[in-house]
Amino acid sequence: MILLRGAASDWLQTQQKRGDGEEGTYESFEELMSAAAKRFGRSDLIKHKTAKELFDTKQKPDESVETYVAAQNKRAGDEGESMAL
């Protein structure tokens, strides 16, 4: 089962299932997830902007390491990257 919200949920409901000889759009779950990532994933421009923001953000003099790392991880979002202490 896949749990999606908003536009992603609406999009998924419009997609046809395919398997066991049935007609449809996707032959496998991986193919469906690839299409979803293409439809809802971040563009290269947004990824570049996010990466630039991460590299340009400096720790403030009065900011603890833990707070700085937590803020950077939040900025990174689901880019798949995070900092470790």
JOVENPE-V843418 format. One record per residue. RES is the residue in one letter. PSI is psi in whole degrees, 0 to 359 (999 if undefined). BURIAL is I if it has 16 or more other C-alpha atoms within 10 Angstrom, else O. D_CENTER is the distance of its C-alpha to the mean C-alpha in Angstrom with 2 decimals. Layout:
res psi burial d_center
RES PSI BURIAL D_CENTER
RES PSI BURIAL D_CENTER
This chain:
res psi burial d_center
M 141 O 18.79
I 132 O 15.34
L 113 O 14.72
L 160 O 12.80
R 160 O 13.79
G 224 O 14.97
A 325 O 14.40
A 320 O 12.19
S 316 O 15.19
D 316 O 17.64
W 314 O 16.17
L 322 I 16.31
Q 338 O 19.87
T 349 O 20.90
Q 139 O 19.99
Q 145 O 22.99
K 149 I 23.19
R 131 O 24.90
G 158 O 26.71
D 37 O 30.25
G 356 O 31.67
E 149 O 30.20
E 147 O 29.29
G 193 O 25.73
T 318 O 22.65
Y 142 I 20.93
E 339 I 22.81
S 164 O 20.33
F 320 O 17.33
E 321 O 15.63
E 319 O 16.57
L 315 I 15.19
M 325 O 11.71
S 318 O 11.96
A 321 O 13.08
A 318 O 10.36
A 321 O 7.69
K 321 O 10.42
R 320 O 11.08
F 356 O 7.98
G 165 O 5.82
R 142 O 6.90
S 163 O 10.50
D 325 O 12.31
L 316 O 14.19
I 319 O 11.50
K 317 O 10.26
H 317 O 14.02
K 316 O 14.68
T 316 I 12.28
A 318 O 13.90
K 316 O 17.26
E 318 O 16.91
L 314 O 16.23
F 330 O 19.22
D 341 O 21.38
T 121 O 21.10
K 151 O 24.15
Q 133 O 25.26
K 150 O 27.89
P 325 O 31.37
D 11 O 31.47
E 131 O 27.91
S 158 O 27.72
V 317 O 25.63
E 318 O 23.87
T 316 O 23.00
Y 313 I 21.86
V 318 I 19.61
A 318 I 18.12
A 318 O 17.52
Q 319 I 15.96
N 321 I 13.57
K 318 O 12.66
R 321 I 12.32
A 331 I 10.08
G 229 O 7.57
D 37 O 4.63
E 352 O 6.19
G 3 O 7.94
E 145 O 11.09
S 159 O 13.42
M 152 O 17.13
A 147 O 19.79
L 999 O 23.19
